[in-house]
Amino acid sequence: MDFSITRLQYLDLSGNKLEGPFPNCLVEMRLDTIILFNNKLTRSIPQQLFKSARLHVLHLSQNNFIGELPENIGNATEMQYLMLSGNNISGQIPMSMSKMDNLKILDLSINKFSDPNDSFYHNRISLFGWEISFLGHLPQNLTKLVNLQHLDLHDNNITGYFQDVLPQSPYLQVLVLRNNSFEGFIPSTISNFSSLRILDLSGNNLSGSIPLEIANLRSMIEAPVHMSTSGFLYNNFVYGLMDEMSFYIED
């Protein structure tokens, strides 16, 4: 296939059976959007891919990538959507990602990341949402993201007491922690999240009674639609992004 198309900006080859490493020809192109999820691509993600700040969307979920994320990934300062879930990526999340101030959606779930760098979360205070795979306890600094709107950590092995890991963001609209190993109880302070629209704590080990204060969550008008394995969007939630990100949702 000839990729010497100098004006090409958007490339979507998702949902095929493409094999081999990430093509060097794509690295050399000045693409705005690269969507290759649900293929059989292997090896590591090349660091040359992030030399240009032009890349806005990189969707490589549901492949077989290995190795660590390139340290220079933070050079992609115009990146808005970075989806790498369902691979075998390991190591720590590079600190350089703290420079990605335009990032709206970051999905690193179902990988093999080691304990995250706490200072990374301290710097990332304006992310739209997270879906990252952890082992063990939830890092405390993750709960301190004061502008967080969407926290999705479903289907991981996270332990600890739920009442101790509640985010501190007053803007939180989606909290999905289903299918983990949280213990403890649902605190009455859950009512402080006046903007909360979706709360999914199913499949944990919570005990005690349901706090009466939960009735004060007047914004909870939507139920989650569990979409494909690649996504964490919910029906009619991301209003401004849905049209732009329609490729992200599968039937």
RANORUR-V191454 format. One line per field, one symbol per residue. ss: DSSP state (2 for helix, 1 for strand, 0 for the rest). A space follows every 50 residues. Layout:
ss = ???
This chain:
ss = 00000000011100000011100222220000111000011110002222 00000011100001100100222220000011100000011000222220 00001111000110000222222000001111001110022222000001 11000011111222000000000111000011100002222200000111 00000000000222220000000000000000000000222200022200 0
